[in-house]
């Protein structure tokens, strides 16, 4: 990790040095041969050097912020856990009330089912047929 960072900084400062050398040339001057190719691709080299350093730096900052948020959530959870462990008569009453409320589950029987999506419309219970017929009649009347 250290070597990658050092390479990125060396690349960045090397581009800065090359840029300062190219800036000393008169405007519009073209270097011959391989130096001309380096001069032509210098903007790409500079963009690469900047992104090689900037992308990990931005990622590091974003991860630090996310980790801080996770640490804050964990601290809040621990505080609530400690409050629950300390308890108290008022808290105990509330927990018992919530427990009683949670045990009152309503089971849905076959008679309570109004529509079953696993069956086609023709296989649905007969009590739906009058309501569907009424809906179809109203739809026909509305479109006339």
Backbone torsions as a table, in degrees:
resi	resn	phi	psi	omega
1	UNK	NA	-41.0	178.6
2	UNK	-64.2	-41.5	-178.4
3	UNK	-64.8	-39.5	179.1
4	UNK	-65.3	-41.0	177.3
5	UNK	-65.3	-42.0	178.7
6	UNK	-65.0	-40.6	177.5
7	UNK	-63.0	-41.6	177.9
8	UNK	-62.2	-43.9	178.5
9	UNK	-67.6	-39.5	176.9
10	UNK	-61.8	-43.2	177.5
11	UNK	-61.7	-45.0	-179.7
12	UNK	-62.1	-49.0	-179.3
13	UNK	-70.5	-31.0	174.5
14	UNK	-63.7	-41.5	176.4
15	UNK	-65.8	-37.7	177.9
16	UNK	-64.3	-41.6	178.5
17	UNK	-65.7	-45.7	177.8
18	UNK	-61.2	-39.4	177.2
19	UNK	-63.2	-40.5	178.5
20	UNK	-66.4	-35.7	176.5
21	UNK	-67.2	-43.7	179.4
22	UNK	-67.8	-28.8	179.4
23	UNK	-69.7	-20.8	180.0
24	UNK	-77.0	-15.1	179.1
25	UNK	-71.7	149.0	175.9
26	UNK	-65.1	149.7	-179.5
27	UNK	-58.2	134.8	178.3
28	UNK	83.9	-1.8	-179.3
29	UNK	-74.7	136.9	178.5
30	UNK	-113.9	128.8	177.5
31	UNK	-81.3	148.4	-179.0
32	UNK	-85.4	154.6	170.1
33	UNK	63.9	-134.6	-176.5
34	UNK	-65.6	-33.3	178.1
35	UNK	-65.9	-32.5	176.0
36	UNK	-66.3	-37.4	177.0
37	UNK	-65.8	-40.9	178.2
38	UNK	-64.1	-41.3	178.5
39	UNK	-63.4	-37.4	-178.0
40	UNK	-71.1	-37.0	-177.5
41	UNK	-95.1	6.3	-179.4
42	UNK	-56.5	-42.7	178.6
43	UNK	-59.8	-37.0	177.7
44	UNK	-68.2	-40.1	177.2
45	UNK	-62.0	-40.9	179.8
46	UNK	-66.5	-42.0	178.2
47	UNK	-62.8	-40.5	178.3
48	UNK	-63.9	-45.1	-178.7
49	UNK	-62.5	-42.8	-179.8
50	UNK	-66.2	-45.2	-178.3
51	UNK	-69.1	-30.8	178.8
52	UNK	-63.1	-31.8	179.2
53	UNK	-92.6	-39.3	-172.0
54	UNK	-73.6	-40.6	-176.3
55	UNK	-60.9	-49.7	177.0
56	UNK	-64.4	-32.9	179.6
57	UNK	-66.6	-43.2	178.4
58	UNK	-65.8	-41.8	178.9
59	UNK	-62.4	-41.5	179.1
60	UNK	-61.6	-45.4	-179.5
61	UNK	-63.5	-41.0	179.7
62	UNK	-65.1	-42.6	179.3
63	UNK	-66.6	-35.9	177.2
64	UNK	-62.5	-41.3	179.2
65	UNK	-65.9	-43.4	178.5
66	UNK	-63.5	-41.1	179.3
67	UNK	-65.6	-35.9	177.3
68	UNK	-65.3	-39.3	178.4
69	UNK	-65.8	-40.2	178.2
70	UNK	-64.7	-42.4	179.0
71	UNK	-62.2	-38.7	178.5
72	UNK	-66.2	-43.3	177.6
73	UNK	-61.6	-41.9	179.2
74	UNK	-64.1	-39.4	178.1
75	UNK	-64.1	-40.5	177.7
76	UNK	-63.9	-42.6	178.8
77	UNK	-62.5	-41.7	179.5
78	UNK	-65.6	-38.1	178.4
79	UNK	-64.0	-43.1	177.9
80	UNK	-67.8	-37.0	177.0
81	UNK	-61.8	-43.6	179.9
82	UNK	-65.4	-37.8	178.5
83	UNK	-64.9	-39.4	177.6
84	UNK	-66.0	-37.8	179.9
85	UNK	-69.0	-36.9	178.0
86	UNK	-68.0	-39.6	174.3
87	UNK	67.4	-141.1	-173.6
88	UNK	134.8	161.4	-175.3
89	UNK	-67.5	-40.1	-179.4
90	UNK	-64.6	-44.2	179.1
91	UNK	-65.8	-39.7	179.4
92	UNK	-62.6	-40.8	177.9
93	UNK	-62.4	-41.8	-179.1
94	UNK	-66.5	-40.9	179.2
95	UNK	-65.1	-39.8	177.9
96	UNK	-65.8	-39.6	178.4
97	UNK	-64.7	-41.8	178.1
98	UNK	-65.2	-36.9	179.1
99	UNK	-66.5	-42.3	178.3
100	UNK	-64.1	-41.4	179.8
101	UNK	-64.9	-36.2	-178.9
102	UNK	-70.6	-24.0	-178.1
103	UNK	-82.4	-8.6	-178.4
104	UNK	-90.9	66.1	178.0
105	UNK	-83.4	141.3	177.5
106	UNK	-101.9	121.0	178.8
107	UNK	-89.1	132.8	179.9
108	UNK	-89.8	122.6	179.4
109	UNK	-94.6	173.9	-179.7
110	UNK	-61.2	-33.0	-179.1
111	UNK	-71.2	-25.0	-178.0
112	UNK	-81.1	-13.3	-175.5
113	UNK	-74.7	127.0	179.0
114	UNK	-96.3	-33.2	-178.5
115	UNK	-148.1	135.5	179.5
116	UNK	-119.3	113.1	-175.0
117	UNK	-72.1	-10.9	178.7
118	UNK	-81.9	-9.1	180.0
119	UNK	-113.1	154.0	176.3
120	UNK	-73.8	170.7	-177.3
121	UNK	-63.3	-34.4	179.2
122	UNK	-69.6	-22.4	-178.6
123	UNK	-91.3	-2.4	-178.1
124	UNK	-70.5	162.0	-179.2
125	UNK	-56.7	150.8	-175.3
126	UNK	-66.4	-25.3	-177.0
127	UNK	-67.9	-15.3	178.3
128	UNK	-80.8	-22.8	-173.5
129	UNK	-57.5	-47.4	179.4
130	UNK	-61.3	-39.9	-179.2
131	UNK	-66.3	-38.8	179.2
132	UNK	-69.6	-38.9	177.6
133	UNK	-63.3	-41.5	178.1
134	UNK	-62.8	-41.9	178.2
135	UNK	-61.9	-45.8	178.9
136	UNK	-61.1	-41.5	179.1
137	UNK	-62.5	-45.4	179.7
138	UNK	-64.8	-36.2	178.6
139	UNK	-65.7	-42.3	177.8
140	UNK	-63.7	-43.4	-179.8
141	UNK	-64.3	-35.5	-177.9
142	UNK	-73.6	-27.5	-178.1
143	UNK	-88.5	-5.8	179.6
144	UNK	-82.6	NA	NA
